[in-house]
Amino acid sequence: MGHISLDIVKKLVSNGFVTGVSLETMPSGDPFFCESCIYAKGTRKPVPKSIQGKRAEEFAGKVPSDLWGPAPVSTSSGKKYYITFTDD
């Protein structure tokens, strides 16, 4: 619900992008349910297939951002806030 699908995980592992995960221990064929998502009743809105509205016409003309924090656990360097920038 808030993470990538099991099929994508399998592709990442089989193509060598992820190490330390055994495909033999992953469910095959059976529906996969994340207990944390079920417990939290996790939901998400669908991601649109195309951008809605007018696009920026120059580099960095529109840069949406998101700030999150404080996180309950800090990074190894002591940071507790996260920010993302997405160039349109």
C-alpha positions as CSV (number, residue, x, y, z in Angstrom):
1,M,0.0,0.0,0.0
2,G,2.8,2.4,0.8
3,H,5.7,0.4,-0.8
4,I,6.6,-1.3,-4.0
5,S,4.8,-4.5,-5.1
6,L,6.1,-8.0,-4.5
7,D,6.5,-8.4,-8.3
8,I,8.9,-5.4,-8.5
9,V,10.8,-6.7,-5.5
10,K,11.3,-10.1,-7.3
11,K,12.5,-8.3,-10.4
12,L,15.0,-6.2,-8.4
13,V,16.4,-9.3,-6.7
14,S,16.5,-11.4,-9.9
15,N,18.3,-8.6,-11.8
16,G,20.9,-8.2,-9.1
17,F,19.8,-4.7,-8.0
18,V,19.1,-5.9,-4.4
19,T,21.4,-8.3,-2.5
20,G,20.8,-10.3,0.7
21,V,17.2,-11.3,-0.2
22,S,16.4,-14.9,-1.1
23,L,13.7,-15.4,-3.6
24,E,13.0,-18.9,-2.2
25,T,11.7,-17.3,1.0
26,M,9.3,-15.0,-0.9
27,P,5.6,-16.1,-1.4
28,S,4.9,-17.3,-4.9
29,G,1.4,-17.3,-6.4
30,D,-0.4,-16.5,-3.2
31,P,-1.6,-13.0,-2.5
32,F,0.9,-11.0,-0.5
33,F,-0.4,-8.9,2.3
34,C,1.7,-6.5,4.4
35,E,0.6,-7.0,8.0
36,S,1.7,-3.4,8.9
37,C,-0.4,-1.9,6.1
38,I,-3.4,-4.0,7.1
39,Y,-3.0,-3.0,10.7
40,A,-2.7,0.6,9.8
41,K,-5.4,0.4,7.2
42,G,-2.9,1.9,4.8
43,T,-4.3,3.4,1.6
44,R,-2.9,5.5,-1.2
45,K,-4.2,7.6,-4.0
46,P,-3.5,6.4,-7.6
47,V,-0.6,8.0,-9.3
48,P,-1.8,9.8,-12.5
49,K,-0.4,8.4,-15.8
50,S,0.3,11.8,-17.1
51,I,1.0,15.2,-15.7
52,Q,-2.1,17.4,-15.1
53,G,-1.9,21.1,-16.0
54,K,0.7,23.2,-17.6
55,R,4.4,22.1,-17.5
56,A,7.3,24.3,-16.8
57,E,8.9,25.8,-19.9
58,E,12.4,26.2,-18.5
59,F,14.8,24.2,-16.3
60,A,13.8,24.7,-12.6
61,G,10.8,26.8,-13.7
62,K,8.6,24.7,-11.4
63,V,10.1,22.6,-8.5
64,P,7.6,21.1,-6.1
65,S,9.0,20.2,-2.7
66,D,8.0,18.2,0.4
67,L,9.3,18.6,3.9
68,W,8.8,15.8,6.5
69,G,9.9,15.6,10.2
70,P,10.9,15.4,12.8
71,A,11.5,11.7,12.3
72,P,11.3,9.4,15.3
73,V,14.8,8.2,14.5
74,S,17.7,10.4,13.4
75,T,20.2,9.6,10.6
76,S,23.7,8.5,11.3
77,S,24.7,12.2,11.2
78,G,21.9,13.2,13.5
79,K,19.4,14.7,11.0
80,K,15.7,14.4,11.7
81,Y,14.1,16.2,8.8
82,Y,13.8,15.2,5.2
83,I,13.1,17.3,2.1
84,T,12.5,16.3,-1.5
85,F,12.6,18.4,-4.7
86,T,11.1,17.3,-8.0
87,D,12.0,19.2,-11.2
88,D,8.9,19.5,-13.4
